[in-house]
Amino acid sequence: MTAKPPLTVLLAAPRGFCAGVDRAIQIVEKALERYGAPVYVRHEIVHNKHVVNRLKAMGAVFVKELDECPDDRPVVFSAHGVPKRVPAEAARRNMLYVDATCPLVSKVHVEAQRHHKAGKEILLIGHAGHPEVIGTLGQLPEGAVHLIETVEDAAAFTPRDPENLAFVTQTTLSVDDTAEIVAALQARFPAMAAPHKEDICYATTNRQAAVKAIGQDADLVLVVGASNSSNSVRLVEVALRAGARAAHLVASAEEIDWAWFEGVSTLGLSAGASAPEDLVEDLLAAVAGRYAVTIREAVVAREDVVFKLPREVA
């Protein structure tokens, strides 16, 4: 029997679930415990089909819109946040609803409302069509918030009054890309109000820093996560920018293309904020089946953030 070739695995830490994702999943589980099945969930609770399928098996029913839900069953709103019209409609129908919006997304909503109240024109840095962006845009009247996706958008934007601007950002963006966009805006509009504290959440920032730390030394970086998960897609970009020769997003070990491992002696491994740790363990087991693995953990931060559950399920 031939000896397995050696492979060093640089395991990024922190990786995987953040406090907002953890809280959102617990909200669905506890709602099922307290109210019994079915519990309806508007949109994917978090962007991960393994998580969604597990909750489906427990009795959660995932829907696109509120009109697919009966009045007499609980409904949970996803971690990404919802436009104001959604809870308003649920209240009008006397539904029992539980809002699983991540508190760090809610913080951005509050900031946007505060700026709007102060009469400022608001710029939202984010990706069009992402549920979080739809939710933030939906906090205010149409036209009150302008979406800026790129440095080019920042250069082309014409404000009503350059002295009366404020910006907020999606919480799951690339830290570096966002810094470039903010710098471009601030160069044009020095009076623009910024968030009191960074809008990009601690978990996104930490996961990107950990991938930067492993990316420079890795021949190949794999990120476990869903293709519709913004923070997971960003981790692949961060790995390549940090110097990894190649980087791929995989939903699970089944998606590995072993041809990627040609000439690889160091593998970097991370997971997006909505990917469960058992998917990382499965991937490590698959790799260990073919290679003599040495694992080195690259720790850039320790996370101890916990968010309280809403009273409806606490």
SERO-4910 file (N, C-alpha, C, O; in steps of 0.05 Angstrom, whole numbers):
BEGIN
 pado doro    nc1    nc2    nc3   cac1   cac2   cac3    cc1    cc2    cc3    oc1    oc2    oc3
  Met    A     17    -24      0      0      0      0     18     25      0     36     28     16
  Thr    A     11     44    -18     27     68    -20     20     87      3     -3     89     11
  Ala    A     42    100     14     37    119     36     22    143     24     26    151      1
  Lys    A      4    154     41    -11    178     32      8    202     30     26    204     46
  Pro    A      5    219     10     22    242      8     16    262     31     -7    263     40
  Pro    A     36    276     41     31    294     64     16    319     55     20    329     32
  Leu    A     -1    330     72    -15    355     67    -18    370     93    -28    360    113
  Thr    A    -10    395     92    -14    413    115    -40    428    111    -45    440     90
  Val    A    -58    427    132    -83    442    130    -82    465    150    -78    461    174
  Leu    A    -85    489    139    -86    513    156   -116    519    160   -130    526    142
  Leu    A   -124    515    185   -152    518    192   -158    546    203   -148    553    224
  Ala    A   -174    561    189   -179    589    197   -197    590    221   -216    575    223
  Ala    A   -190    607    240   -207    611    264   -207    641    270   -186    654    271
  Pro    A   -231    652    275   -257    639    274   -267    633    246   -257    644    226
  Arg    A   -286    613    245   -299    605    220   -327    597    227   -333    593    251
  Gly    A   -344    593    207   -370    582    212   -389    600    227   -386    625    226
  Phe    A   -408    588    241   -430    603    253   -422    628    269   -403    627    284
  Cys    A   -437    650    264   -433    674    280   -457    675    300   -476    659    298
  Ala    A   -457    695    318   -478    696    338   -505    701    326   -525    691    336
  Gly    A   -506    717    304   -532    723    292   -545    699    279   -569    695    281
  Val    A   -528    682    266   -538    658    253   -547    638    275   -568    626    273
  Asp    A   -530    635    295   -536    617    317   -563    624    330   -580    606    335
  Arg    A   -567    650    334   -592    659    346   -616    654    328   -637    645    337
  Ala    A   -613    659    302   -635    655    283   -643    625    282   -667    619    282
  Ile    A   -624    607    282   -630    578    281   -644    570    307   -664    555    307
  Gln    A   -634    580    330   -646    574    356   -675    584    357   -693    571    368
  Ile    A   -680    607    344   -708    618    345   -727    599    331   -749    594    341
  Val    A   -719    588    308   -737    569    294   -740    543    310   -762    533    313
  Glu    A   -718    533    322   -720    509    338   -738    513    362   -755    496    368
  Lys    A   -735    535    376   -751    540    400   -780    546    393   -798    539    408
  Ala    A   -785    559    370   -812    563    361   -826    537    356   -850    533    362
  Leu    A   -812    518    344   -823    491    339   -829    477    365   -849    463    368
  Glu    A   -810    480    385   -814    467    411   -839    479    425   -856    464    436
  Arg    A   -841    506    424   -862    519    439   -890    517    425   -910    513    439
  Tyr    A   -890    520    399   -916    522    385   -923    497    369   -945    495    358
  Gly    A   -904    479    367   -908    455    351   -906    461    321   -905    484    313
  Ala    A   -905    440    305   -903    443    276   -931    447    264   -950    437    276
  Pro    A   -934    460    241   -912    474    227   -908    502    238   -926    516    247
  Val    A   -882    511    236   -875    539    240   -866    549    212   -849    536    199
  Tyr    A   -877    571    203   -870    582    177   -845    600    179   -842    614    200
  Val    A   -828    600    159   -805    617    159   -804    632    133   -804    619    111
  Arg    A   -804    659    134   -803    674    109   -774    676    100   -757    688    113
  His    A   -769    665     77   -742    663     65   -725    643     80   -732    634    102
  Glu    A   -702    636     68   -683    618     82   -675    632    108   -666    655    107
  Ile    A   -677    618    131   -670    631    156   -641    641    156   -636    663    165
  Val    A   -623    625    145   -596    633    139   -589    620    112   -603    601    103
  His    A   -569    630     98   -563    620     72   -546    594     73   -522    594     69
  Asn    A   -560    572     80   -546    546     80   -567    524     78   -584    521     95
  Lys    A   -565    509     56   -587    489     52   -586    466     71   -606    453     76
  His    A   -562    460     82   -560    438    102   -576    447    128   -590    430    139
  Val    A   -573    472    135   -588    482    159   -618    482    153   -634    473    169
  Val    A   -625    492    129   -653    494    121   -666    466    120   -688    462    131
  Asn    A   -652    447    109   -663    420    106   -667    407    134   -686    392    138
  Arg    A   -648    412    152   -651    401    179   -676    412    193   -690    398    206
  Leu    A   -680    439    190   -703    451    203   -729    442    189   -750    440    202
  Lys    A   -728    438    163   -752    427    148   -760    400    160   -783    395    165
  Ala    A   -740    384    165   -745    357    176   -758    359    204   -772    341    213
  Met    A   -753    381    218   -764    385    245   -793    397    244   -807    398    264
  Gly    A   -801    406    219   -828    417    217   -829    446    209   -851    458    209
  Ala    A   -806    458    201   -807    486    191   -815    486    162   -807    468    146
  Val    A   -832    505    154   -841    508    126   -830    535    116   -836    556    126
  Phe    A   -813    533     95   -800    557     84   -817    568     61   -824    554     43
  Val    A   -822    594     63   -839    607     42   -825    633     32   -807    643     46
  Lys    A   -833    642      9   -821    667     -2   -834    691     10   -821    711     18
  Glu    A   -861    690     12   -876    714     22   -897    707     43   -905    684     45
  Leu    A   -905    727     57   -924    724     79   -951    713     69   -965    699     84
  Asp    A   -959    719     44   -985    710     35   -987    680     32  -1008    669     27
  Glu    A   -964    666     34   -964    636     33   -968    624     62   -970    600     65
  Cys    A   -970    642     82   -972    632    110  -1001    634    119  -1015    654    113
  Pro    A  -1011    614    134  -1038    617    146  -1036    637    170  -1015    641    181
  Asp    A  -1059    649    176  -1060    669    198  -1054    656    226  -1045    670    244
  Asp    A  -1061    630    228  -1061    618    255  -1036    603    263  -1035    588    282
  Arg    A  -1014    606    247   -989    592    254   -967    613    256   -968    634    243
  Pro    A   -947    608    274   -925    627    277   -909    630    252   -906    611    236
  Val    A   -898    653    247   -880    657    225   -854    671    235   -856    689    252
  Val    A   -832    662    225   -806    673    233   -794    688    209   -794    678    187
  Phe    A   -783    712    215   -770    728    193   -740    722    194   -728    719    216
  Ser    A   -728    719    171   -700    710    169   -680    729    182   -686    752    187
  Ala    A   -655    719    186   -634    734    199   -625    759    183   -613    777    194
  His    A   -632    759    157   -623    781    140   -638    807    144   -630    828    134
  Gly    A   -661    805    157   -678    829    161   -699    831    139   -696    820    117
  Val    A   -721    845    145   -743    847    126   -751    877    123   -747    893    141
  Pro    A   -763    884    100   -774    911     97   -796    915    118   -809    896    127
  Lys    A   -801    940    125   -821    947    146   -849    937    139   -865    932    157
  Arg    A   -855    935    113   -882    927    105   -889    899    115   -912    892    118
  Val    A   -868    882    119   -873    854    126   -884    851    154   -905    839    157
  Pro    A   -870    861    175   -882    859    202   -909    875    203   -927    867    219
  Ala    A   -911    896    188   -936    912    188   -959    895    178   -981    895    189
  Glu    A   -954    880    157   -975    862    146   -981    839    165  -1005    832    168
  Ala    A   -960    828    178   -965    806    198   -982    817    221  -1000    803    230
  Ala    A   -977    841    230   -992    853    252  -1021    858    243  -1040    853    259
  Arg    A  -1024    867    219  -1051    872    208  -1068    846    208  -1092    847    213
  Arg    A  -1055    824    203  -1068    798    202  -1069    784    229  -1078    761    232
  Asn    A  -1060    798    250  -1059    787    277  -1043    761    279  -1050    743    294
  Met    A  -1022    759    263  -1005    735    263   -986    736    287   -978    758    296
  Leu    A   -978    712    296   -956    711    315   -930    710    299   -925    691    285
  Tyr    A   -914    732    300   -889    732    285   -865    736    303   -867    750    323
  Val    A   -843    723    296   -818    726    311   -797    736    292   -792    724    271
  Asp    A   -785    758    299   -765    770    281   -737    760    288   -727    766    310
  Ala    A   -725    744    270   -698    733    275   -676    750    263   -654    741    259
  Thr    A   -683    775    255   -663    793    243   -639    795    262   -642    799    286
  Cys    A   -615    792    251   -591    794    267   -590    822    280   -595    842    266
  Pro    A   -584    824    306   -583    851    319   -564    870    305   -567    894    307
  Leu    A   -543    860    292   -524    878    279   -536    889    253   -528    910    244
  Val    A   -555    874    241   -569    885    217   -590    905    227   -593    926    215
  Ser    A   -603    899    250   -622    918    261   -609    945    268   -621    966    265
  Lys    A   -584    943    277   -568    967    283   -566    985    258   -568   1010    260
  Val    A   -561    973    235   -559    988    210   -586   1001    203   -588   1024    194
  His    A   -608    986    208   -635    996    203   -640   1022    220   -650   1042    210
  Val    A   -632   1020    245   -636   1042    264   -620   1066    255   -630   1089    256
  Glu    A   -595   1061    247   -578   1083    237   -590   1097    213   -591   1122    212
  Ala    A   -600   1081    194   -612   1092    169   -636   1110    177   -640   1131    165
  Gln    A   -652   1100    196   -676   1115    204   -668   1141    218   -681   1162    214
  Arg    A   -647   1139    234   -637   1163    248   -628   1185    228   -635   1208    231
  His    A   -613   1177    208   -603   1196    187   -626   1207    172   -627   1231    165
  His    A   -646   1190    166   -669   1200    150   -685   1221    166   -694   1241    155
  Lys    A   -688   1215    192   -702   1234    210   -688   1261    211   -700   1282    213
  Ala    A   -661   1259    209   -645   1284    211   -644   1298    183   -631   1318    180
  Gly    A   -659   1287    164   -661   1300    138   -638   1294    119   -635   1307     99
  Lys    A   -622   1273    125   -599   1267    108   -607   1249     85   -626   1233     87
  Glu    A   -593   1252     63   -595   1234     40   -577   1210     46   -554   1214     54
  Ile    A   -587   1186     43   -572   1162     53   -561   1145     30   -575   1139     11
  Leu    A   -536   1137     32   -524   1118     14   -521   1091     28   -511   1090     51
  Leu    A   -529   1070     15   -525   1043     26   -505   1028      8   -510   1024    -15
  Ile    A   -482   1021     20   -462   1006      5   -469    976      8   -470    966     30
  Gly    A   -475    963    -14   -483    935    -13   -488    923    -40   -483    936    -60
  His    A   -499    899    -41   -504    884    -66   -534    884    -72   -550    875    -55
  Ala    A   -541    893    -95   -569    894   -104   -581    866   -102   -568    846   -110
  Gly    A   -606    864    -92   -620    839    -92   -614    821    -68   -628    801    -64
  His    A   -593    828    -52   -588    811    -28   -610    817     -8   -618    840     -4
  Pro    A   -620    796      6   -643    800     24   -637    822     45   -655    837     53
  Glu    A   -612    823     54   -606    844     74   -609    872     63   -619    890     76
  Val    A   -601    875     38   -603    902     25   -632    908     20   -641    931     24
  Ile    A   -648    889     12   -677    893      7   -690    902     34   -707    920     35
  Gly    A   -682    888     56   -692    895     82   -685    923     91   -702    938    102
  Thr    A   -660    931     86   -651    958     95   -664    980     78   -673   1000     89
  Leu    A   -665    975     51   -679    995     34   -708    998     42   -720   1019     40
  Gly    A   -720    975     52   -749    975     59   -755    987     86   -778    987     95
  Gln    A   -735    998    100   -740   1011    125   -751   1040    121   -763   1051    139
  Leu    A   -745   1051     97   -751   1079     92   -767   1082     67   -768   1064     50
  Pro    A   -779   1106     63   -795   1110     38   -778   1106     13   -754   1110     14
  Glu    A   -791   1098     -8   -776   1093    -33   -761   1118    -42   -772   1140    -41
  Gly    A   -736   1114    -50   -720   1137    -60   -704   1151    -38   -687   1168    -44
  Ala    A   -709   1143    -12   -694   1156     10   -666   1145     12   -648   1159     23
  Val    A   -661   1121      1   -635   1108      3   -625   1102    -25   -640   1091    -41
  His    A   -600   1108    -30   -588   1102    -57   -568   1079    -53   -551   1080    -35
  Leu    A   -569   1059    -70   -551   1036    -67   -526   1042    -83   -527   1049   -107
  Ile    A   -503   1038    -70   -477   1041    -82   -463   1014    -81   -458   1003    -60
  Glu    A   -457   1002   -105   -446    975   -105   -416    975   -111   -402    957   -103
  Thr    A   -406    996   -124   -378    996   -133   -365   1023   -130   -379   1043   -125
  Val    A   -339   1024   -134   -324   1050   -134   -335   1067   -157   -336   1092   -155
  Glu    A   -342   1054   -180   -353   1069   -203   -380   1083   -195   -385   1106   -202
  Asp    A   -396   1068   -180   -422   1080   -171   -416   1104   -153   -430   1125   -154
  Ala    A   -395   1101   -136   -388   1123   -118   -379   1148   -133   -385   1171   -126
  Ala    A   -365   1143   -156   -356   1166   -172   -379   1179   -188   -378   1203   -193
  Ala    A   -399   1163   -195   -421   1173   -212   -444   1186   -196   -460   1200   -207
  Phe    A   -445   1181   -170   -468   1190   -154   -469   1220   -152   -449   1233   -146
  Thr    A   -493   1231   -157   -497   1260   -154   -517   1265   -131   -540   1258   -134
  Pro    A   -508   1277   -109   -526   1281    -86   -543   1307    -90   -536   1324   -106
  Arg    A   -564   1308    -75   -580   1333    -75   -564   1355    -62   -563   1378    -72
  Asp    A   -551   1348    -39   -534   1367    -25   -510   1353    -13   -513   1337      5
  Pro    A   -486   1358    -24   -462   1343    -16   -455   1347     14   -440   1331     25
  Glu    A   -467   1368     26   -462   1373     55   -481   1357     73   -478   1358     97
  Asn    A   -500   1343     61   -521   1331     77   -525   1301     70   -547   1293     64
  Leu    A   -503   1286     72   -503   1258     65   -495   1241     89   -481   1250    107
  Ala    A   -504   1216     88   -495   1196    108   -493   1169     93   -507   1164     74
  Phe    A   -476   1151    103   -476   1124     91   -478   1102    112   -470   1106    135
  Val    A   -490   1080    103   -490   1055    119   -481   1033    101   -480   1037     76
  Thr    A   -475   1009    112   -467    987     94   -480    961    102   -489    957    124
  Gln    A   -482    943     82   -490    916     87   -469    904    106   -446    912    106
  Thr    A   -478    885    123   -459    876    145   -440    854    135   -421    848    150
  Thr    A   -444    843    111   -428    819    103   -410    825     79   -402    807     64
  Leu    A   -402    850     76   -385    858     53   -356    852     57   -347    845     79
  Ser    A   -340    854     35   -311    852     38   -301    878     51   -308    900     43
  Val    A   -286    874     73   -276    897     88   -259    915     69   -262    939     70
  Asp    A   -242    903     53   -224    918     35   -239    933     13   -234    956      8
  Asp    A   -257    918      0   -273    931    -22   -289    954    -11   -291    976    -23
  Thr    A   -301    950     12   -318    971     24   -301    996     31   -309   1018     27
  Ala    A   -277    990     42   -259   1013     49   -253   1029     24   -251   1054     26
  Glu    A   -249   1016      1   -243   1031    -24   -267   1048    -32   -264   1071    -40
  Ile    A   -291   1037    -29   -316   1052    -37   -320   1076    -18   -326   1098    -27
  Val    A   -316   1071      8   -319   1092     28   -298   1114     23   -305   1138     24
  Ala    A   -273   1106     17   -252   1126     11   -260   1143    -13   -256   1167    -13
  Ala    A   -271   1130    -34   -279   1145    -58   -301   1165    -52   -301   1187    -62
  Leu    A   -320   1156    -35   -342   1174    -28   -332   1197    -10   -339   1220    -14
  Gln    A   -315   1190      9   -305   1211     28   -287   1231     14   -287   1255     21
  Ala    A   -273   1223     -7   -256   1242    -22   -274   1262    -36   -267   1285    -39
  Arg    A   -298   1253    -45   -317   1271    -59   -334   1287    -39   -340   1310    -44
  Phe    A   -341   1274    -17   -360   1286      2   -349   1285     30   -358   1268     46
  Pro    A   -330   1302     36   -317   1301     63   -336   1304     86   -330   1295    109
  Ala    A   -359   1317     82   -378   1322    104   -396   1298    109   -413   1299    128
  Met    A   -394   1277     93   -412   1254     95   -410   1241    123   -388   1235    132
  Ala    A   -433   1236    135   -434   1223    162   -429   1193    159   -440   1180    141
  Ala    A   -412   1183    177   -405   1154    176   -418   1140    200   -427   1154    219
  Pro    A   -421   1114    199   -432   1099    222   -415   1104    247   -391   1107    245
  His    A   -428   1105    271   -414   1108    296   -393   1086    299   -370   1091    307
  Lys    A   -401   1062    292   -383   1039    293   -387   1024    267   -409   1023    257
  Glu    A   -365   1013    257   -366    998    232   -392    982    228   -400    967    247
  Asp    A   -405    984    205   -429    968    200   -422    939    193   -437    921    199
  Ile    A   -399    935    179   -392    907    172   -388    892    199   -374    902    216
  Cys    A   -401    869    202   -403    858    229   -377    845    237   -360    838    221
  Tyr    A   -374    842    263   -349    831    275   -343    804    263   -319    797    259
  Ala    A   -364    788    258   -359    760    248   -348    760    220   -330    745    213
  Thr    A   -359    777    203   -349    780    175   -320    789    176   -303    778    162
  Thr    A   -315    810    192   -288    821    194   -268    800    204   -246    797    193
  Asn    A   -275    785    225   -257    765    237   -252    742    217   -230    733    214
  Arg    A   -273    733    203   -270    711    184   -252    719    161   -236    703    151
  Gln    A   -255    744    152   -238    753    130   -209    756    139   -190    750    125
  Ala    A   -205    765    164   -178    768    175   -164    740    177   -141    738    171
  Ala    A   -180    720    186   -169    693    188   -161    682    161   -141    668    159
  Val    A   -178    687    141   -172    676    114   -148    691    102   -132    679     88
  Lys    A   -145    717    108   -121    732    100    -96    719    111    -76    715     98
  Ala    A    -98    711    137    -75    699    151    -67    673    139    -43    666    138
  Ile    A    -87    657    129    -79    631    117    -74    633     87    -59    617     76
  Gly    A    -87    652     75    -86    654     45    -58    658     34    -51    646     14
  Gln    A    -42    673     49    -15    679     39      3    654     38     22    653     23
  Asp    A     -3    634     55     14    610     56      1    586     43     13    564     44
  Ala    A    -23    589     31    -37    566     21    -35    563     -9    -36    583    -24
  Asp    A    -32    539    -19    -33    534    -48    -62    534    -57    -68    542    -80
  Leu    A    -79    524    -40   -108    522    -46   -123    529    -21   -117    520      1
  Val    A   -144    546    -24   -162    551     -1   -190    542     -9   -201    548    -30
  Leu    A   -203    526      9   -231    518      6   -247    532     28   -240    533     51
  Val    A   -269    544     19   -288    557     38   -314    541     37   -326    537     15
  Val    A   -323    531     60   -348    516     61   -370    537     64   -370    553     83
  Gly    A   -389    536     46   -411    556     47   -428    554     23   -422    540      4
  Ala    A   -451    569     23   -470    568      1   -463    590    -19   -453    611    -12
  Ser    A   -470    585    -44   -463    604    -65   -480    630    -63   -472    651    -73
  Asn    A   -503    629    -48   -519    653    -44   -512    667    -17   -527    685     -9
  Ser    A   -491    657     -4   -483    669     21   -462    690     16   -439    684      8
  Ser    A   -469    716     20   -451    738     13   -424    735     28   -403    738     16
  Asn    A   -425    730     54   -400    730     69   -382    706     60   -358    709     61
  Ser    A   -394    684     51   -378    661     42   -364    667     16   -340    661     12
  Val    A   -379    680     -3   -368    687    -29   -344    707    -25   -324    705    -38
  Arg    A   -348    726     -6   -327    745      0   -301    731      9   -279    740      3
  Leu    A   -304    709     25   -280    696     36   -263    684     13   -238    684     15
  Val    A   -276    675     -8   -260    664    -31   -244    687    -44   -221    684    -50
  Glu    A   -257    710    -47   -243    734    -59   -220    742    -41   -199    749    -51
  Val    A   -225    742    -15   -204    751      4   -180    732      3   -157    741      3
  Ala    A   -185    706      1   -163    686     -1   -146    691    -26   -121    690    -24
  Leu    A   -159    696    -49   -144    701    -73   -127    726    -71   -105    728    -80
  Arg    A   -140    747    -59   -126    773    -57   -103    770    -37    -82    784    -40
  Ala    A   -105    752    -18    -83    749      2    -60    733    -10    -38    733      2
  Gly    A    -64    720    -33    -41    706    -45    -45    677    -49    -26    663    -58
  Ala    A    -68    666    -43    -72    637    -48    -71    632    -78    -81    648    -94
  Arg    A    -59    609    -86    -57    604   -115    -85    598   -127    -90    605   -150
  Ala    A   -103    586   -111   -130    580   -120   -148    580    -96   -139    574    -74
  Ala    A   -173    586   -100   -193    585    -78   -220    578    -90   -228    588   -111
  His    A   -235    561    -76   -261    552    -85   -281    552    -62   -274    547    -39
  Leu    A   -307    557    -69   -329    555    -50   -341    528    -54   -348    521    -77
  Val    A   -345    512    -33   -358    486    -35   -380    485    -14   -377    493      8
  Ala    A   -403    474    -23   -426    471     -4   -420    449     16   -430    450     39
  Ser    A   -405    429      7   -398    406     25   -375    390     12   -366    397    -10
  Ala    A   -366    370     26   -343    353     17   -349    341    -11   -331    337    -27
  Glu    A   -375    335    -16   -383    323    -42   -375    340    -66   -372    330    -88
  Glu    A   -372    366    -61   -367    385    -84   -337    388    -89   -329    403   -107
  Ile    A   -320    374    -74   -291    377    -79   -284    364   -106   -293    342   -113
  Asp    A   -268    379   -122   -257    368   -146   -228    362   -139   -211    380   -135
  Trp    A   -221    336   -138   -194    328   -128   -172    337   -147   -148    337   -139
  Ala    A   -179    345   -171   -159    355   -190   -148    382   -179   -125    390   -186
  Trp    A   -164    396   -162   -153    421   -150   -128    416   -134   -112    434   -130
  Phe    A   -125    391   -124   -104    385   -105    -77    379   -118    -57    374   -105
  Glu    A    -77    378   -146    -52    374   -160    -31    393   -150    -35    418   -151
  Gly    A     -8    383   -141     14    401   -133      9    417   -108     24    436   -102
  Val    A    -12    410    -93    -18    425    -68     -5    412    -44     -9    388    -40
  Ser    A     11    427    -29     22    416     -4     10    430     20     12    420     43
  Thr    A     -2    454     16    -15    468     38    -43    476     30    -47    491     11
  Leu    A    -63    467     46    -91    473     41   -101    492     63    -96    487     86
  Gly    A   -114    514     55   -127    531     74   -156    524     75   -168    518     55
  Leu    A   -168    525     99   -196    517    102   -211    536    120   -202    542    142
  Ser    A   -234    546    110   -251    563    127   -280    556    121   -286    539    104
  Ala    A   -299    570    135   -327    567    130   -341    593    134   -334    608    152
  Gly    A   -361    598    117   -377    622    120   -394    622    145   -396    601    159
  Ala    A   -405    645    152   -418    649    178   -444    633    181   -455    631    203
  Ser    A   -454    622    159   -479    606    161   -474    576    156   -492    561    153
  Ala    A   -448    568    156   -441    540    150   -436    525    177   -419    534    192
  Pro    A   -450    503    181   -446    488    206   -419    474    207   -408    466    186
  Glu    A   -408    472    231   -381    460    234   -379    431    225   -358    422    217
  Asp    A   -401    416    226   -399    388    218   -393    386    188   -382    365    180
  Leu    A   -400    406    172   -392    406    144   -362    408    141   -350    397    123
  Val    A   -350    425    159   -320    428    158   -307    401    167   -288    393    155
  Glu    A   -319    389    187   -308    363    196   -310    341    175   -291    325    171
  Asp    A   -332    341    160   -336    322    138   -314    326    117   -303    307    106
  Leu    A   -310    352    111   -290    358     90   -262    350     99   -246    338     83
  Leu    A   -256    355    124   -229    346    135   -227    316    134   -205    306    127
  Ala    A   -248    302    140   -247    272    139   -243    263    110   -228    244    106
  Ala    A   -256    276     91   -252    268     63   -223    273     54   -211    256     40
  Val    A   -211    295     63   -183    301     56   -165    281     69   -145    272     57
  Ala    A   -171    275     95   -154    256    110   -155    227     98   -138    211    102
  Gly    A   -177    222     83   -179    196     69   -158    193     47   -151    170     40
  Arg    A   -148    215     37   -129    214     14   -101    224     21    -82    218      7
  Tyr    A    -99    239     43    -73    252     50    -66    247     79    -83    242     96
  Ala    A    -40    248     84    -31    247    112    -31    276    122    -14    292    116
  Val    A    -52    282    137    -59    310    143    -46    319    169    -47    305    189
  Thr    A    -34    343    169    -25    357    193    -41    382    195    -40    399    176
  Ile    A    -56    386    217    -73    409    219    -60    431    236    -50    425    258
  Arg    A    -59    455    226    -50    478    241    -72    499    242    -82    507    221
  Glu    A    -81    506    266   -103    526    268    -91    554    268    -73    560    283
  Ala    A   -102    572    251    -92    600    250   -114    616    264   -135    622    252
  Val    A   -109    625    288   -129    639    304   -123    669    304   -102    677    313
  Val    A   -142    685    294   -138    714    293   -155    728    315   -149    751    321
  Ala    A   -175    714    325   -193    727    345   -208    705    360   -212    683    350
  Arg    A   -216    712    384   -234    694    399   -261    708    400   -263    732    406
  Glu    A   -282    693    394   -309    705    394   -325    695    418   -327    671    423
  Asp    A   -337    714    432   -354    706    455   -381    721    454   -394    724    474
  Val    A   -388    731    430   -413    746    427   -437    727    428   -437    706    415
  Val    A   -457    734    444   -482    719    445   -505    739    445   -504    759    459
  Phe    A   -525    734    428   -548    752    427   -572    739    441   -577    716    438
  Lys    A   -586    756    456   -610    746    470   -632    737    451   -634    748    429
  Leu    A   -647    718    459   -670    709    442   -694    728    446   -697    739    468
  Pro    A   -711    731    426   -735    748    430   -754    735    450   -754    710    453
  Arg    A   -770    751    464   -786    741    486   -807    720    476   -815    703    492
  Glu    A   -814    721    450   -834    701    440   -824    672    442   -840    654    443
  Val    A   -798    669    443   -787    642    444   -768    637    468   -759    615    473
  Ala    A   -762    659    482   -742    656    504   -753    639    526   -739    635    546
***
